[in-house]
Structure formats: C-alpha cells, structure tokens
C-alpha cells in the first residue's frame, strides 16, 4: 500500500469548536435523509480513518506503544488512516473522543482497561464505534467490540522458562498494580514456574497500585528482590519497567555472567534497546489480528464482538530470547506451548486480586 496518514494529538481541546458544530450538523443532515435500517440491522461502512487513545506515551516500549504500532501496521496494510491520541491519562477522555470523531475517525480504539465505561457510553451517545479492553459485557452491535487477552497462557510459558533458567532458585514477580491483565499473568507465570521447578521460591511484590510509570519506585522495589536472592524478575510495569531494568543493570555490573540477574518483560519488545543484554524474554501482545478483524467487521456491518487473543492464535506469545538460554529450556517451553494449544495443559484464568493472591498462596505457601 502507499503511505497512509498518521496524525498524533497532544493536549486535546475541550471547547465546542465551529469545526465540531459543522461536523455535527452534517451528520444530522445525513441522518435525516438516510433511509432507516431494519430493526437490529447494522450499516456497512467504507472505512478510511480510525484512531487510538492511549493513557501514556506511544514510545514506552510497552502497552501504549504496542497498541499504537499494531494499529499503524494494520492501517498501512489496509490503506486506512490512523490518528493517535497519546498521553490521555485516566481522567475523563470524552473531549478527546469528541475531537477524534469530529476529525472523521470512524472507529476509536480505547486502549486501556480504565476506559471501559466512558468509551461505551460515548459510542452509544455519539454513534461512533469503539473498541474496549476487558469489558465483554459492553459489546453492542454496531457500536462496541471488546478485546480479551488470555495472557496467562503466554505467562505460563514465561514461568516455564524462568523455572528452567534460574540459578539461585528464587524468582520474583514485580507489579505496578493489580488490574485483571496483571493478575492473569501473575497466576499463569506462577503455575508455569511451579510445573517446571516445584522447589523454587517465588517472591510477589508490588510497587503500588496504579504506579505504571513510576520508574524510581520500581527500581527501589526491584533492588529489594535482587537483595533477596532473586535472579529472574518478571516485571509488569509499562514505563515503570525501565526502573526495573535499571536496577538489574546496576546489580549485574560487578558480577560475572553466571551470577547476573535477568528480566522478563510484558506486552512490548525491549530487545533493541538498553535492556537487550539482560532481557530473557517478554510476554508479547499482538493486536494486529484483532484490529484487522474489527475493521473488516465495520466494513461488512458485523461490528460488535469479542476478540480473544491467546497462544493458539498467536495473539499472545513469548519473544525469542535475545540472550542465550539452555537448549533444555527451549525444548521445555515449546512442549508447554503445544500442551496449551492441544488442551492438555489448562492455565487458570484469575483476574481478581483476591483470587490471584489465593492461587499464589496455594502454589507457593508463604512461610
């Protein structure tokens, strides 16, 4: 395809601009002269422009960048223009959604579980289709589609890798909150770890609730788990992950290779950056198939469904290790992947914080 426009927004306007007034008047005019659809029918759409809203920077090598990069790739493949509204935070994003709609976006990806409510409400009120994260109950024909992520499956594979690679027998999970996605992955990782090395010691600790971009706090917490003998850290932190990486890098500076700690990331790929020499793997999220499906659904008049990303459809998978791992580790991970796909291994899907902690306590009783 040729070059597709990509536009980024910074601080949105919240005023009722003349441009928006004109757009709304034109939309009303079209509505008045358009023939009514049969009850329950969904109009087909010729899609030329879509948008994505992210809470933080599109260059954070994590959640936000993965969503943006995947949508941009789909736009380039399908010839659809992509508008990016980054650093939207978690306050009311309705003004941003209105600006995107008035700019002509025909589909808006609300790329945060924190947008679960505001985006479906907007879609119904403004009749602009949206994609939400982890809210299947909001799905509505022609208006709302949802992405579910079976992240626990790929996290299980990461746990198998950690169990096979740890030298000290102590592994840590460091999180920046307890949203459902983090909880799914914590449980999956712990189950894979237990299956591959039952005698391992697991440390679970949190930087704090909603500290996704707190790199200094994440560094401090990671320092403590490294001091407690952890040599593999499974970190869930978006921007805070850079603090985890810094902690491990400083820890490794004065140690021989066989005593160095390693990092397992989530969602994005840091293998081309400063983390390359200590990155064991990452639980990658790939939204390209989901976005492609939703655009096709909008075109065909079938929009309004749940797309589940899992190991079987490659929506979640492990990053190929940027640093050497033992052949036995590679074989164990592949065997576990096949077992998940054929159903012989079932990974627990636990999204609530209490359930997650209870499962960890069963797998690794606290002493």
C-alpha positions as CSV (number, residue, x, y, z in Angstrom):
1,X,0.0,0.0,0.0
2,X,1.1,3.6,-0.3
3,X,1.8,6.0,2.5
4,X,-1.1,6.2,5.0
5,X,-1.5,9.4,7.1
6,X,-0.7,9.1,10.8
7,X,-1.6,12.0,13.0
8,X,-0.8,12.4,16.6
9,X,-2.7,14.6,19.1
10,X,-1.3,16.1,22.3
11,X,-3.4,18.1,24.7
12,X,-7.0,18.0,23.4
13,X,-9.4,20.9,23.1
14,X,-12.4,20.7,25.2
15,X,-14.4,23.6,23.7
16,X,-17.3,23.2,21.3
17,X,-15.4,24.4,18.2
18,X,-17.0,25.7,14.9
19,X,-15.5,22.6,13.2
20,X,-17.3,20.3,15.6
21,X,-20.5,22.2,15.2
22,X,-20.2,21.9,11.4
23,X,-19.4,18.2,11.7
24,X,-22.4,17.5,13.9
25,X,-24.7,19.5,11.6
26,X,-23.5,17.5,8.6
27,X,-24.0,14.2,10.5
28,X,-27.6,15.3,11.4
29,X,-28.3,16.1,7.8
30,X,-27.1,12.7,6.7
31,X,-29.2,11.1,9.4
32,X,-32.3,12.9,8.3
33,X,-32.1,12.0,4.6
34,X,-30.8,8.4,5.1
35,X,-33.3,5.5,4.8
36,X,-34.0,3.7,8.1
37,X,-32.4,0.3,8.6
38,X,-34.5,-2.7,9.6
39,X,-34.6,-3.3,13.3
40,X,-31.4,-4.9,14.5
41,X,-29.5,-4.3,11.3
42,X,-26.1,-2.7,11.3
43,X,-25.0,-0.4,8.5
44,X,-21.9,-1.3,6.4
45,X,-19.2,1.3,6.4
46,X,-16.4,2.2,4.0
47,X,-13.6,2.7,6.5
48,X,-11.0,5.3,5.7
49,X,-9.9,6.6,9.1
50,X,-9.5,5.1,12.6
51,X,-8.0,6.3,15.8
52,X,-6.5,5.1,19.1
53,X,-6.3,6.7,22.5
54,X,-3.5,5.6,24.9
55,X,-3.1,6.7,28.5
56,X,0.7,7.2,28.2
57,X,3.4,7.7,25.6
58,X,3.4,5.8,22.3
59,X,7.2,5.3,22.7
60,X,7.2,3.5,26.1
61,X,8.1,0.1,24.6
62,X,5.1,-1.4,26.4
63,X,1.4,-1.3,26.5
64,X,0.9,2.0,24.7
65,X,3.5,1.5,22.0
66,X,2.3,-2.0,21.2
67,X,-1.2,-0.8,20.7
68,X,-0.2,2.1,18.5
69,X,2.4,0.2,16.5
70,X,0.0,-2.6,15.8
71,X,-2.8,-0.3,14.6
72,X,-0.4,1.7,12.5
73,X,0.7,-1.5,10.8
74,X,-2.9,-2.5,10.2
75,X,-3.6,0.9,8.7
76,X,-0.6,0.6,6.4
77,X,-1.8,-2.8,5.3
78,X,-5.4,-1.8,4.7
79,X,-5.0,1.7,3.4
80,X,-6.7,3.2,6.4
81,X,-5.5,6.5,8.0
82,X,-4.6,6.3,11.7
83,X,-4.9,9.1,14.2
84,X,-3.1,8.7,17.6
85,X,-4.1,10.5,20.8
86,X,-1.4,9.6,23.3
87,X,-0.8,10.7,27.0
88,X,-4.5,10.9,27.6
89,X,-4.2,9.8,31.2
90,X,-7.1,8.2,33.1
91,X,-9.4,11.2,33.7
92,X,-12.5,11.7,31.5
93,X,-11.4,11.3,27.9
94,X,-14.7,12.3,26.4
95,X,-13.3,15.6,25.0
96,X,-10.6,13.6,23.2
97,X,-13.1,11.2,21.8
98,X,-15.3,14.0,20.5
99,X,-12.3,15.6,18.8
100,X,-11.3,12.4,17.1
101,X,-14.9,11.8,16.0
102,X,-15.1,15.4,14.6
103,X,-11.9,14.8,12.8
104,X,-13.6,11.9,10.9
105,X,-12.4,8.8,12.9
106,X,-14.9,6.0,12.1
107,X,-13.6,3.7,14.8
108,X,-11.8,4.6,18.0
109,X,-9.6,2.1,19.9
110,X,-9.8,2.9,23.6
111,X,-6.5,1.3,24.6
112,X,-6.8,1.0,28.4
113,X,-9.0,-1.0,30.8
114,X,-9.5,2.3,32.5
115,X,-11.6,3.4,29.6
116,X,-14.1,0.5,29.9
117,X,-17.1,2.7,30.9
118,X,-16.5,6.1,29.2
119,X,-16.0,4.7,25.7
120,X,-19.1,2.5,25.5
121,X,-21.2,5.4,26.8
122,X,-19.6,7.7,24.2
123,X,-20.3,5.1,21.4
124,X,-24.0,5.0,22.3
125,X,-24.4,8.7,22.7
126,X,-22.4,9.8,19.6
127,X,-23.0,6.7,17.5
128,X,-19.2,6.2,16.9
129,X,-17.9,2.6,17.1
130,X,-15.3,1.9,19.7
131,X,-13.0,-1.0,20.8
132,X,-12.6,-1.5,24.6
133,X,-10.3,-3.7,26.7
134,X,-11.6,-6.3,29.1
135,X,-15.3,-5.4,29.1
136,X,-17.2,-8.0,27.2
137,X,-20.5,-7.0,28.9
138,X,-20.4,-3.7,27.0
139,X,-20.4,-5.3,23.5
140,X,-23.1,-3.9,21.4
141,X,-23.9,-4.5,17.7
142,X,-22.6,-1.7,15.5
143,X,-21.1,0.2,18.5
144,X,-18.8,-1.7,20.8
145,X,-16.3,-4.5,20.3
146,X,-14.1,-5.9,23.1
147,X,-10.6,-7.4,23.3
148,X,-9.9,-10.2,25.8
149,X,-6.4,-11.4,26.4
150,X,-5.6,-14.9,27.6
151,X,-2.3,-13.5,28.7
152,X,-2.0,-16.2,31.4
153,X,-1.2,-18.7,28.7
154,X,2.0,-17.0,27.5
155,X,2.8,-16.0,31.0
156,X,2.8,-19.8,31.9
157,X,5.4,-20.3,29.2
158,X,7.5,-17.4,30.7
159,X,7.2,-19.3,34.0
160,X,8.4,-22.5,32.5
161,X,11.4,-20.6,31.1
162,X,12.2,-18.9,34.4
163,X,12.0,-22.3,36.2
164,X,14.4,-23.8,33.8
165,X,16.8,-20.8,33.8
166,X,17.0,-19.7,37.5
167,X,20.3,-20.5,39.1
168,X,19.5,-19.3,42.6
169,X,16.1,-21.0,42.9
170,X,14.5,-17.6,43.7
171,X,12.3,-15.8,41.2
172,X,10.4,-12.5,41.7
173,X,7.2,-11.0,40.3
174,X,7.1,-7.2,40.5
175,X,3.9,-5.5,39.6
176,X,2.7,-1.9,39.4
177,X,-0.9,-2.6,40.4
178,X,-3.5,-5.4,40.3
179,X,-5.6,-4.9,37.1
180,X,-7.1,-8.1,35.6
181,X,-4.3,-8.4,33.0
182,X,-1.5,-8.3,35.5
183,X,-3.4,-10.8,37.8
184,X,-3.9,-13.2,34.9
185,X,-0.2,-13.1,34.1
186,X,0.9,-13.4,37.7
187,X,-1.1,-16.6,38.1
188,X,-0.1,-18.1,34.7
189,X,3.6,-17.3,35.4
190,X,3.4,-18.9,38.9
191,X,1.7,-22.1,37.5
192,X,4.4,-22.5,34.8
193,X,7.1,-21.8,37.3
194,X,5.7,-24.5,39.7
195,X,5.3,-27.0,36.9
196,X,8.9,-26.6,35.7
197,X,10.6,-26.3,39.1
198,X,8.4,-27.2,42.1
199,X,11.1,-26.3,44.7
200,X,11.6,-22.8,43.6
201,X,11.0,-19.8,45.9
202,X,8.6,-17.1,44.5
203,X,8.6,-13.5,45.7
204,X,5.5,-11.5,44.7
205,X,5.6,-7.7,45.4
206,X,4.1,-4.5,44.2
207,X,5.4,-1.0,43.6
208,X,2.0,0.3,44.5
209,X,-1.5,0.5,42.9
210,X,-1.5,2.3,39.6
211,X,2.2,3.0,39.6
212,X,2.5,2.1,35.9
213,X,5.0,4.8,35.1
214,X,6.8,5.0,38.5
215,X,10.3,4.1,37.3
216,X,12.1,5.3,40.6
217,X,9.7,3.3,42.7
218,X,10.0,0.2,40.6
219,X,13.8,0.4,40.8
220,X,13.7,0.6,44.6
221,X,11.3,-2.5,44.8
222,X,13.4,-4.4,42.3
223,X,16.5,-3.7,44.4
224,X,14.9,-5.4,47.3
225,X,14.0,-8.6,45.4
226,X,17.5,-8.8,44.0
227,X,18.9,-8.5,47.5
228,X,16.6,-11.4,48.5
229,X,18.5,-13.6,46.0
230,X,16.1,-13.4,43.0
231,X,18.0,-13.8,39.8
232,X,14.9,-13.6,37.4
233,X,12.4,-10.8,37.7
234,X,9.1,-10.9,35.9
235,X,8.1,-7.3,35.7
236,X,4.7,-5.8,34.8
237,X,5.1,-2.1,34.7
238,X,4.8,-0.2,31.4
239,X,7.0,2.8,31.9
240,X,8.0,1.6,35.4
241,X,9.7,-1.4,33.8
242,X,12.6,0.9,32.9
243,X,13.2,1.3,36.6
244,X,13.3,-2.5,37.0
245,X,15.8,-2.8,34.1
246,X,18.0,-0.1,35.7
247,X,18.0,-2.0,39.0
248,X,19.1,-5.2,37.3
249,X,21.7,-3.5,35.2
250,X,23.3,-1.9,38.3
251,X,23.1,-5.2,40.1
252,X,24.9,-7.0,37.3
253,X,27.7,-4.5,36.8
254,X,30.1,-6.1,39.3
255,X,29.1,-9.7,38.8
256,X,30.3,-12.5,36.4
257,X,27.9,-13.7,33.8
258,X,26.8,-16.8,35.7
259,X,25.7,-14.6,38.7
260,X,23.8,-11.9,36.8
261,X,20.1,-11.4,37.1
262,X,17.7,-11.4,34.1
263,X,14.4,-9.7,33.3
264,X,11.2,-10.9,31.8
265,X,9.1,-8.1,30.3
266,X,5.4,-8.0,29.3
267,X,3.5,-6.7,26.3
268,X,6.2,-5.0,24.3
269,X,9.7,-5.7,22.9
270,X,12.7,-4.1,24.5
271,X,15.2,-6.3,22.8
272,X,16.5,-3.5,20.6
273,X,17.1,-1.1,23.5
274,X,19.2,-0.9,26.6
275,X,17.6,-4.0,28.1
276,X,18.9,-6.3,25.4
277,X,21.8,-7.8,27.4
278,X,19.6,-8.8,30.4
279,X,16.2,-9.5,28.7
280,X,15.3,-13.1,29.0
281,X,12.0,-12.8,27.1
282,X,8.8,-10.9,27.0
283,X,5.1,-11.9,27.1
284,X,4.2,-10.2,23.8
285,X,0.8,-8.9,23.0
286,X,0.0,-8.7,19.2
287,X,-3.2,-6.7,18.4
288,X,-2.9,-6.8,14.6
289,X,-5.3,-9.6,14.0
290,X,-7.9,-8.1,16.4
291,X,-7.7,-4.7,14.7
292,X,-7.8,-6.2,11.3
293,X,-10.9,-8.2,12.2
294,X,-12.7,-5.2,13.7
295,X,-12.1,-3.0,10.6
296,X,-13.4,-5.8,8.4
297,X,-16.4,-6.2,10.7
298,X,-17.1,-2.5,10.4
299,X,-17.0,-2.7,6.7
300,X,-19.3,-5.7,6.5
301,X,-21.8,-4.4,9.0
302,X,-21.0,-7.1,11.6
303,X,-19.1,-5.0,14.1
304,X,-19.8,-5.7,17.8
305,X,-18.0,-8.8,19.1
306,X,-15.3,-10.1,21.4
307,X,-11.9,-11.0,20.1
308,X,-9.8,-13.2,22.3
309,X,-6.0,-13.1,22.0
310,X,-4.4,-16.4,23.0
311,X,-1.4,-18.7,22.4
312,X,-3.3,-20.7,19.8
313,X,-3.9,-17.6,17.5
314,X,-0.5,-16.1,18.3
315,X,-2.1,-13.0,19.9
316,X,0.0,-13.6,22.9
317,X,3.4,-15.3,22.7
318,X,6.9,-15.3,24.0
319,X,9.6,-13.1,22.5
320,X,12.5,-15.2,21.2
321,X,15.2,-14.8,23.9
322,X,17.7,-12.1,22.9
323,X,20.3,-13.7,25.2
324,X,21.4,-17.4,25.2
325,X,19.3,-19.9,27.1
326,X,19.9,-23.6,27.6
327,X,18.6,-26.0,24.8
328,X,16.6,-27.8,27.5
329,X,14.8,-24.6,28.3
330,X,13.8,-24.0,24.7
331,X,12.5,-27.6,24.5
332,X,10.5,-27.3,27.7
333,X,8.9,-24.1,26.6
334,X,7.9,-25.5,23.2
335,X,6.5,-28.6,24.8
336,X,4.4,-26.4,27.2
337,X,3.2,-24.3,24.3
338,X,2.0,-27.4,22.4
339,X,0.3,-28.7,25.5
340,X,-1.6,-25.4,26.0
341,X,-2.7,-25.4,22.3
342,X,-3.9,-29.1,22.4
343,X,-5.7,-28.6,25.7
344,X,-3.6,-31.0,27.8
345,X,-2.5,-28.1,30.0
346,X,-5.1,-25.7,31.2
347,X,-3.9,-22.4,32.7
348,X,-6.0,-20.8,35.4
349,X,-7.7,-17.6,34.3
350,X,-7.9,-15.5,37.5
351,X,-8.4,-11.8,37.1
352,X,-9.4,-10.6,40.5
353,X,-6.7,-9.6,43.0
354,X,-8.0,-11.8,45.9
355,X,-8.3,-14.8,43.7
356,X,-4.8,-14.2,42.3
357,X,-3.3,-14.0,45.8
358,X,-5.1,-17.1,46.9
359,X,-3.8,-19.1,44.0
360,X,-0.2,-17.9,44.6
361,X,-0.6,-18.9,48.2
362,X,-1.6,-22.4,47.2
363,X,1.3,-22.8,44.7
364,X,3.9,-21.1,46.9
365,X,2.8,-21.1,50.5
366,X,4.2,-18.1,52.4
367,X,6.5,-19.0,55.3
